[in-house]
Amino acid sequence: MATTTPHAAVISPQDLLAQMNKYRSFAAILADSNQQDEHRLKVAQEISENFESIVTSGQYQSFLEHAIPRFLKVLQEGDTIFVQENPIQQLRKLLLEIIHRIPTNDHFRIYVSKVLSLMFQLIERENEENVLVCLRIIIELHKQFRPQIQPEIQHFLHMVKQIYKDLPANMNAMFEKPINVTLDAATGQPVVLPLSGTVTVQTEKADGSKETLTVLSKGINSLKVLAELPIIVVLMYQLYKQNVHSAVAEFIPLIMNTIVLTPSAQARASPQFNRELYVDFVAAQIKTLSFLAYIIRIYQESVTTYANQMVKGMLSLLTNCPQEVTHLRKELLIAARHILATDLRNRFVPHIDRLFDEKVLIGTGWTTRETLRPLAYSTLADLVHHVRQHLQLSDLALAVHLFSKNVHDDFLPSSIQTMSCKLLLNLVECIKSDQDGGNGREILMRMLEVFVLKFHTIAKFQLPGIFAKCKNERELDLKAAAIPPQPSLALSDKEKEETKNKPAGSQFNNFSVSDCRSLVKTLVCGVKTITWGAQSCKAPGETTFGPSKQFQPKETAIFSALVRHALCALDIYQINVTPSGQPYIRAQNSQTVRMKEEKDVLEHFAGVFTMMNLLTFKEIFSTTIEFMVERIYHNYALQIVANTFLANPSTSATFATILVDYLLDRLEEIGSANIERSNLYLKLFKLVFGSVSLFAAENEQMLKPHLHKIVNSSMELAQTAKEPYNYFLLMRALFRSIGGGSHDLLYQEFLPLLPHLLQGLNNLQSGLHKQHMKDLFVELCLTVPVRLSSLLPYLPMLMDPLVSALNGSQTLVSQGLRTLELCVDNLQPEFLWDHIQPVRAELMQALWRTLRNPAENIAQVAFRVLGKFGGNNRKMLMDPQKLTPQDTDVAGPCISISFLDCKQPINLPVDKVIDTAVTILKTPNVDMYYRRQALEVIKGFLVGMMSLEDNKLSLHQLLAHQSFAEREIPPPPSPMYKCPDNMARKSFEQALAGAMMCAVIKDLRASSLPFVANIIRHYTMVALVQQCGPFPLSGGAETNRGMDPLVIVDAVAVCMSHEEKELCKIGEIALAIIIEVTATVLGSKEKACQLPLFEYIVERLCSCCYERAWYAKYGGCVAIRFLLERTSLRWILDHELTFLKALFFVLMDLTGEVSSGALDLAKTDLEKLLKMCATPIQATATNRALLVAQEKAFREVTLELVREVTSSNNMVRQQAMHSLRVLAKVTDKTITAIMEPHKNVLEDMIPPKKHLLRHQPANAQIGLMEGNTFCTTLQPRLFTIDLNIMEHKVFFTELLNLCEAEDSMLIKLPCYKNMQSLTPLRISALNALAACHYIPQVREKIFNVLFKSLNSSSEELQTAAMKSMKEFLKHQQMDAETIHNAVRPLLMVLGDYRSLTLSVIKRLTNVTTLFPNVFNEKLCDQLMAHLKKWMDVAIIAQKGGQRTDGNVIKVCAAIINMFHTIPAASIKMIDPLATLVLKAERALLLEIGSPFRDPLLRFLLRYPAQSVDLFIQEAHLKEPQTNRTFTAMLKREEAKPFREIIQTNPLKLANVALSTVKGGLRPGSPNYLTQQELQYQAILIYSILVKNDPAWLSKHPMLMSHLKQIWISDDFQEKHSKEQLSIAYWREPKLLVKCLLSCVRQNPGEVELLFQLLRAFTLRFISNFHFLKTFLEEELYKVTSIDQKRTIFLEFVKLFHDQAFPQELKAKALQHILIPMFSTAFQNGEGEKVLLYCRTSQNIVEYCTLLQNTLQHILIPMFS
């Protein structure tokens, strides 16, 4: 019923009364049967049109009193008419509609009972149209007025039951034997009524014209009425529950009979079948089912009796529901959802396989598939979830297949995808429990693969889009973002642009942050549950089951992919959301996990792997550890995963071993400038060290082999690293982790390192370093992880660090007190006091000072230690005090203050003020106010010290004087003038340096930098005027007054020498200003450099290189680099030797020191200097002096370099040799030619003549030997060893002795006693010996010595011997007999496979590399036999469950690696070696992490054609493991020869594998599965080739045709729609499309192939086709040319007429290609160009017609 609507018009009361009188008269006309029917209808229409006015008038109640009785009378007394066009029928229907429109307020209440009584009567006799209105009136009145129950209600229910009872008979009459409806010619009424709906009948009028009439059915027989009746029955039940309960119960059998009704198949197939009537019939059934859904819980017992009938009916409705009527299927699914929510759902279990058929569940209609899938899948998911315990394994497999596709369906909402994941998760327990079927594990692995692929989709396609919309945390002003913006319904400009540019066919489902998080969380929980379930299932073919079983290789590969994709997808937690809803990306190096949910998810993810067998775990992470660490670098929160592995007892030792191996390979990067990566590696090292404390028994063994490398490498790398601090942090973490006193195994391992380590740390802590570095050195000295008893011999080394600790920070004081108390408690007083004696005074003073420490616990410990010293704690009181002497009694610069009462002014010294100000500027964390005041003090002092009485004009005239540019610069006075007041000069220098320091303080830079620049300019101009120009100073002291300008250079040197590297930049700015000012005044840079000022610059800045501190040397190197870049070449040549010596001193003095990059800078500067000065200069008339200077500099420099060739300092020596090579390359001369003029410098040392080698220190011996090697290996040789000369012979004998003598003999000599290792000495001797290859009489002796060293137990010595032997053999070939005699003892070990240890194999490998022809085929066969035995050992050990250290596997890999170095290993070895490796991998369950792959590949690459032929044989192609191995090799970069072989003749593989070439097989035949495997492997191989060479496939049209035929074949499409499809084949469609897409890219004319590729969107594949969508959106729509777009359109026009071309593909072509392409074209203003066509086309009329239709009906309406 309608509601009252207020009327806006204003009418006068008189007019209103007249109007209402008119309407009352109309009502009277309606009741007058004497009036013509047409007139009555017209009157009723006018009342209907003006009904709103009547309702709002004041006469409305009187109108109702007058009209309602007349309306009811007309309806009561009038006859029922069944012809729609009859005026009486139209009148009756209109009156019913007016009654329905009457507002249901109190005015109408008095008429309700009469109206309802009449409506119930009319239902039984009226036609279909009128009954539908009656039912609406009944519903409305009962809802609004809730009248008392009347007898009519029971009668109505009885009538409805009768309708249901008559329905089967009526159905047959409707569909099986349709009635012919005819009209009575006399009355115009139908003789026979249609049973339902309407029927159109043609009749002839009296004038002979034809008339079409519509005959209506009787209401109680109408299907449309039947569809409305259940709603009224429900309403009656709600209103009169007690009265109609039993009556409604009687409906249940009738409902059951109704929903199972269906016309026969024959009737439905008939051409005369009334489709519209059938839709009404199904609608009535579905409404009836909805009624059942409403009452099912109330009458559940009754419904249970008919449950089977209900199931049958519902399945029938799902199957037969018309596909085009979406709303009916929606109602059906909603009803089914309610029914399935009851216990009756168990009755669907036997038939659930039909519900998994999407054609039954959803139908085939386009609209239903687009709109109803979420509802259908959620309904089915609820059912499966509740009945999962009752499902058989086959049904569970169907569920997994269906919902797996849902997970990857991008057109489904994220909520449905998440729901599908959760359902799959709930099925795991059921699949695990049902082991009878035998393939439960396979189903679970399918689920796992689905989840892994979803991780991949999220990571690759969803996250980039989400991240693109987010700001970085640094960019986001969180405070501002916290204020919520005003809501706006309008799109932003950016969103409008994105919407505009989005192609019309793009339906990609983008997730929100919360959706993505929810899905990722579900996936993580899912993979953990699946892994647990899979481990509890037997693998196919297994009869018994053991716990903690290892996964199969193909399963391990899935877990490996899981690591790679999930770690990327977990980045979703990097996104946080502000209170206003703005997402932002967390900072990359954020050290905190922001959400508990993130932490839980990461721990769950780690839990997936902690429950695995250790061998599987090891294989997964040994191959993915690099990727994992890289992911942690980009998302720090992922370190929780690593932490969980290390904190888990089952995985800790294994993962720690993998991680520490990875980190040790990257130890050099810890000292790099990449701070974030260094910090990450440090953090991971700390986690590894921390795991030792957690699980000491296992993890001590893990760390023990690496302890020496960590400590030694850290100490070595710290010397050259740019950030050495990190290496000592690493050592501190190590010492802290294992220093708890419970790791004896590691302490024993640490003992050999102790002397060298303590000595090194002592040297470092006593050097000049930044304070935080010194503190760290002291801490390392005091926390060395050994027992106190082991430290006793080295106790003196701890004393200085102990004193430093007690004078250091709170942490160091605590550590020092602990160490001192430990010594006092455990050592004899006399013994301890003897060691303390050298530092007694400092130690005791520090202890007494500690008593005043603000930390009470520290003071207490100090007090306790002093007490334990007894009387010794007071002995230091008798020692003389240390006093600081005052250098001078001169006060220096002062501020003179005069007072009125004092006759003489008071002088206040300024030096302390300046000193304090500079100290404040140096000290970090000082309030900025005090720093500003310090700067003001310095500014005032500097200005006060300057003489500023000259005016601007006079200065300008002076500096513009022509003598500056024209007159020669006079020689400088000797010595150069410096201010005689040293105190004043020192204060000025200190103040100027302080002002420069302000320039690196951000808040002071703006005010200090211009001031400093002006000071520099001022004193530079002073220097200019004093040193040249019209009035240069002569040098008489009486004429020189005031501050000398050289002070600015001293201040620059102070900045360059400062420990803060940033100050070097300010020093460079100061130097740049000096150069700029002098060059401007003097006219050129060349003349400016002749000033004495520049001589002082060189002297003062190079002196920085000679200072002790590394940072001073660093500043000196920076200064030299700057001068090389900014000064003139002539000046550089004059000072080249000065620079060279300074840089060499840096190299020499920093050897063994921590230098933070100073060494690298010195080397770079040196090379730059040499290249700049040695580059040949073209001789001209003007540059003769420059050539002379270059020649002189070259001679001096080469002399210095030649001297250093035999330097005892390794760094200097190597750099000198490198520098000579650089000079040789730059000057295009030989090194010999460069050294020849200075040969006499080396004559006494090559070889040594005055002293025996062993009489020199060890490092000098190494220098002499390497110098000899360098000079005797030059081409041509600079020196030649002649054994006829006694000194030469002695030298050669000593070389032999060094190479052959045992360590025990050499160590007795005085020169070697303090050497840690003799290896460097022996390496130098070997190199020197190999350089004597030209001496024939000792050639064999040298060969034997070198070969003996090849068998050394030291790897380092082996490597050196290998290198030396290669060099020796390069110049001298040995005869075969000598070689065989040397090799024979080594070959003897081949008699027993157990003799082949890793060390022996390495030696054998070295021999085969040096002497390839030593091995013959027999020895190769023997090696193969040994390999097989070692493989058997590894397999037996694994099957026995023994945990090995991996040495056996390493031995096998090393043996395989030998084959590629042996020429005798011929083609015959390919098959047996490959077969043996594959067999071993299968038995060891190794694949992705197999160490055998690389060595096997190296061998196979020797014979690429034969190897490819082996792997593409049918016998090997159908073996999955062999194929996985071959394809893994093909993907490798070095496997290019393999790929080229296949690309050259691709049909060779096609002939073996492709069904289109070989001929198809019947599905289910024995060879069908084999054929499918071969086809998949071929497609996989082709896809790898296409990935590496995208243009390759398009050059082979025949192969492309075969692949296309496979893609479009029904067999292929049908195979991939089945649920039994193996996981391995899921990627097949994707790979095939990628191959064909490459052809489309290369050949844009392949339009038909492009359309065929759209089949990817017609089936629901599990693999994604985002790449195809991306191609369409990014390339086809936007990049394709106008001609190509036109070609695509015309091809579509052509295919549109092709009946053989699938209709669905035509629809997809419109959806994904045509419409988006035209949309983009029209937006870019190219629409008309695209639609132009060639006028010479033969089918022009046909094309134009279809073009016109397409434009008119599809494109133009869409774009307009």
Disulfide bonds with the S-S distance in Angstrom:
none
